[in-house]
């Protein structure tokens, strides 16, 4: 799908440790000093989905294929990044290429792990990063405004764009992110956002990196982040990156037991992955056969022919119809034959909007 989540934050707060755990591979260097990550590490992360295992019990396939999300570990930002501090311009460029930001914030005390600002203060850390995103947007917008001023002398549509750009600039000058701009349905705004890819307009998930005690009960740092996030409607996921990295080395049953002992039902990483998938407006439909049970990633709201295209472009071009069984019916009636006999398989045409969990088989002719 080409959609990605960028992991950002100040240096040395657990970004690369989280990335290591997310990818189940220690391919992002973690070290106790700033800027240990220079180039953005990228990884394709499977989306945990218990439904696939249930489908596999019925179909007994040779393999299972999960939906995936791209995660990018972006080097730590610092105050002044928008002016080039700490290699900031390069890092801000990397953020511009992602659709959702996972903003990791340190929420634990440990005198053995240095903090680039000298003390633990999650709200200050958040404001540093988010201000730098705003400053970077201002710089982009200033250049655009200058161009639009010149263009408005001989291009009719440039003046209207200029007015919207100046309104956005005034909003940013109040140190308010683009995400809080009121007229975001305006076609000109949509066009400007598509062109400039405003950093402060991206969806944010806060990752509150705490210690083990913080998993059982929110500490004051986590409470402060949740209060801050509530103002903008962003989500907060509490995790202990160190424990998450240990969890991925365990077998599935061992990991479940470990989480149970901690009093936690789901790992922080699973919450992050599922939340990111939803924030990207993605859903999965399934194909279930003896070769494989597979989740296919599509954007919510896609019609059947477009959904079929992720398997192969020919499926969309020559689409005839889709055979559809709801996931619950497939499970309840023990597979395709049982669902057919119960009248639970539907034939759907080109207008059908695919639902999350649909088990599908496409008929096409090219």
PEDATA-V803637 format. One record per residue. RES is the residue in three letters. PSI is psi as a letter, one per 30 degrees, with the letter a starting at -180 (none if undefined). Layout:
res,psi
RES,PSI
RES,PSI
This chain:
res,psi
UNK,f
UNK,g
UNK,k
UNK,l
UNK,k
UNK,k
UNK,j
UNK,l
UNK,l
UNK,l
UNK,k
UNK,h
UNK,g
UNK,g
UNK,e
UNK,e
UNK,e
UNK,e
UNK,e
UNK,e
UNK,e
UNK,e
UNK,f
UNK,g
UNK,k
UNK,i
UNK,g
UNK,j
UNK,k
UNK,k
UNK,l
UNK,h
UNK,l
UNK,l
UNK,g
UNK,f
UNK,j
UNK,d
UNK,k
UNK,k
UNK,k
UNK,k
UNK,k
UNK,j
UNK,k
UNK,k
UNK,j
UNK,k
UNK,j
UNK,f
UNK,e
UNK,e
UNK,e
UNK,e
UNK,e
UNK,e
UNK,e
UNK,e
UNK,f
UNK,i
UNK,l
UNK,e
UNK,l
UNK,k
UNK,k
UNK,l
UNK,l
UNK,l
UNK,k
UNK,k
UNK,k
UNK,k
UNK,j
UNK,k
UNK,l
UNK,k
UNK,l
UNK,l
UNK,k
UNK,g
UNK,e
UNK,f
UNK,g
UNK,f
UNK,k
UNK,h
UNK,g
UNK,e
UNK,e
UNK,e
UNK,e
UNK,e
UNK,e
UNK,e
UNK,e
UNK,f
UNK,f
UNK,l
UNK,e
UNK,k
UNK,k
UNK,j
UNK,j
UNK,k
UNK,k
UNK,k
UNK,h
UNK,l
UNK,k
UNK,j
UNK,f
UNK,f
UNK,j
UNK,l
UNK,k
UNK,f
UNK,g
UNK,f
UNK,l
UNK,k
UNK,i
UNK,e
UNK,e
UNK,e
UNK,e
UNK,e
UNK,e
UNK,e
UNK,e
UNK,f
UNK,e
UNK,e
UNK,e
UNK,e
UNK,e
UNK,e
UNK,e
UNK,e
UNK,e
UNK,e
UNK,e
UNK,e
UNK,e
UNK,e
UNK,e
UNK,e
UNK,e
UNK,e
UNK,e
UNK,e
UNK,e
UNK,f
UNK,f
UNK,g
UNK,k
UNK,e
UNK,f
UNK,e
UNK,e
UNK,e
UNK,e
UNK,e
UNK,e
UNK,e
UNK,e
UNK,e
UNK,e
UNK,e
UNK,e
UNK,e
UNK,e
UNK,e
UNK,f
UNK,g
UNK,h
UNK,k
UNK,l
UNK,f
UNK,f
UNK,g
UNK,k
UNK,e
UNK,h
UNK,f
UNK,f
UNK,k
UNK,e
UNK,e
UNK,e
UNK,e
UNK,e
UNK,e
UNK,e
UNK,e
UNK,e
UNK,f
UNK,i
UNK,k
UNK,e
UNK,g
UNK,f
UNK,k
UNK,k
UNK,k
UNK,k
UNK,k
UNK,j
UNK,j
UNK,j
UNK,a
UNK,a
UNK,e
UNK,e
UNK,f
UNK,f
UNK,e
UNK,k
UNK,k
UNK,l
UNK,e
UNK,e
UNK,e
UNK,e
UNK,e
UNK,e
UNK,e
UNK,e
UNK,e
UNK,e
UNK,f
UNK,e
UNK,f
UNK,g
UNK,l
UNK,l
UNK,k
UNK,k
UNK,k
UNK,l
UNK,j
UNK,e
UNK,e
UNK,e
UNK,e
UNK,e
UNK,e
UNK,e
UNK,f
UNK,f
UNK,l
UNK,l
UNK,e
UNK,e
UNK,e
UNK,e
UNK,e
UNK,e
UNK,e
UNK,e
UNK,e
UNK,e
UNK,f
UNK,g
UNK,k
UNK,e
UNK,k
UNK,l
UNK,e
UNK,e
UNK,e
UNK,e
UNK,e
UNK,e
UNK,e
UNK,e
UNK,e
UNK,e
UNK,e
UNK,f
UNK,g
UNK,h
UNK,l
UNK,l
UNK,k
UNK,l
UNK,k
UNK,k
UNK,j
UNK,l
UNK,f
UNK,e
UNK,l
UNK,k
UNK,k
UNK,k
UNK,k
UNK,k
UNK,l
UNK,k
UNK,k
UNK,f
UNK,k
UNK,l
UNK,e
UNK,e
UNK,e
UNK,e
UNK,f
UNK,f
UNK,f
UNK,e
UNK,k
UNK,e
UNK,f
UNK,e
UNK,e
UNK,e
UNK,g
UNK,k
UNK,e
UNK,l
UNK,k
UNK,k
UNK,k
UNK,k
UNK,k
UNK,e
UNK,e
UNK,e
UNK,e
UNK,e
UNK,e
UNK,g
UNK,h
UNK,a
UNK,e
UNK,e
UNK,e
UNK,e
UNK,e
UNK,e
UNK,g
UNK,g
UNK,f
UNK,k
UNK,k
UNK,j
UNK,k
UNK,a
UNK,f
UNK,f
UNK,k
UNK,k
UNK,k
UNK,l
UNK,k
UNK,f
UNK,k
UNK,k
UNK,l
UNK,k
UNK,k
UNK,k
UNK,l
UNK,j
UNK,none
